[in-house]
Amino acid sequence: MPSDEEWMRRALVLAKQAAAAGEVPIGAVLVREGELVGTGWNRPITDNDPSAHAEILALRDAGRRLGNYRLPGTCLYVTLEPCPMCAGAIIQARVERVLFAAADPKSGACGSVFDLLPADARFNHRTDCTGGLLGDECGRLLRDFFRSRR
């Protein structure tokens, strides 16, 4: 069974795919019981869709594959800390665990700016959330992308 680092590396490949398309380089993979059930990379520009974040697209992919909008027992690996919109979708999908790479000091919802995962007890579902896995590598990809755009 692949390790957390191997899954995050798969998300990093998707992030690079997003960058190649001119999108902010963020990738996500959703895993259940050691099997890949959903993938996504940032596509809001390509799809003209403000909700087309990597996490949302991975959840949509998994929902279609599994035939259910609820995704209990899953782990989401994402190269950047989820924003509030994505955190809300993660909660609604009943994702069990999120591992993110780089922190997002501008809109992160896993403790950097907001603390929606897992701290907010007002939700009826709690998602475990841990950051920093391949954080330097994923953060460098993001910094290099934005530096090249300036």
N, C-alpha and C positions, 0 to 999 in steps of 0.2 A: 504494500500500500504506500503511495507517495507520501512524503513528509509535508509538513506545513510549508517549509521552504520551497519544495518542489511545486506545490500548488501556487504559491506566490510568484514563482518564476513564470508559470503559465500566464498568470495575470499580467506580469510585466511584458510578456510577448504581445499580449493584446493591447497594452498601453502603447507599445511601439507602433503597432498597426494603426492606432488612433492618430499618433503623431504624423505618420506617413500620409495620412489623409487630411492633415491640417487641423486636426482636432486636438484639444488639450489631452495629453497622454495619460489617460487613466484606463485601467483594465480591471476586470473582475471575473472571477470564476466561482461558481456555487457547487459545493460538493456534498453528497450524502452517502454515508456508509462506504467511503473510499472511492466513489464513482462520481465523475463529472456529470452534473445535471443541467448546468446553465453557464453560458458565457456572455460577456458583454464588454464593449469598449465605448468610450465617449463618442457620440454621434449627433449632438444637438445641431451643429451647423449642417452636416450632411442631410439629416432628416428634417430640418426646419422644425425641431421639436425641443422645447426647453426642458422636457422631462427625460430626454434621451441620454441620461447619465449611464455610465458603465454598470452601476449597481442595479438600476431599474431594468436595464436591458437583460442583465443576467437573470433577474427574478422573472421577467416575462418569458425568457427562453425556457427556464426550468418549469414554469407553470404550464407552458404548452407541452413540453416533453412529458411531464408527469401527470398532466390532466387535472391539475388542482392549483388553486391560487394560494393555498396554505402549504408551506414548505417546512414543516417541523423536522427536526433532526438534521438540519443542513448547516453548513459552515460557509460563509462568504469570505473570500479572499479578495481584497481590493487594494490597489496601489496608493490610494490617497484616502485619508479619513473621510467617511461619508458626511455629506451635508445634511441639514435638517429634512429636506425633502426625501432624500434617500433613506435616512434613519426612520422616517415615518413609514415608508414602504417596507423596510426590513421588519419593523414591528408588526405591520399588518399581515405580512407573509409568514410570521411566526418563525423566522430564522433563529436558530439556537445560538449561533456564535458568529462573530465578525472578527477577522484578523485584518488589520490595515497596515500598510507600510509607512508612508510619510504622514505626519500630522499636518492638519490644515489650520494655520493660525488665523485665517480670515473667516472661515465658515464651518469649521469642523464641529460635528455633533456628537463626538465620542469623548468629550472632555476638553478639547482645545478652546472652543468658544461656548458651545452648548454641551449639556451633559444628558442627552436623551437616551443613549445606550451605555450602560444599563441602568443608570442611576435614577431615572424618573419613575418612581413607584406608582404614579397615577395611571400608567398604562397597564392593561390587563395581561401583557406579555413582556417578559424581560429577556433581553438579548445580551449575552456575555460579549464583551468587546475588549480587544487587546491591540495595541499599536506597537510599531517599531520593527516589525519583521521585514528585513531588506529596506528599511527606511532610508538609509543613506543612498542606496542605489536608485530607488524610485524617486527620492527627492532630487537627486542630481538630474535625472531625466526631465523632470518638471522644470527645474531651474534652467537647464540648457535649452529647452523648448521655448520658454518665455524670453530668454536672452536673445535667441535667434530671431524673435519676432519684433524686437525693439529697434 
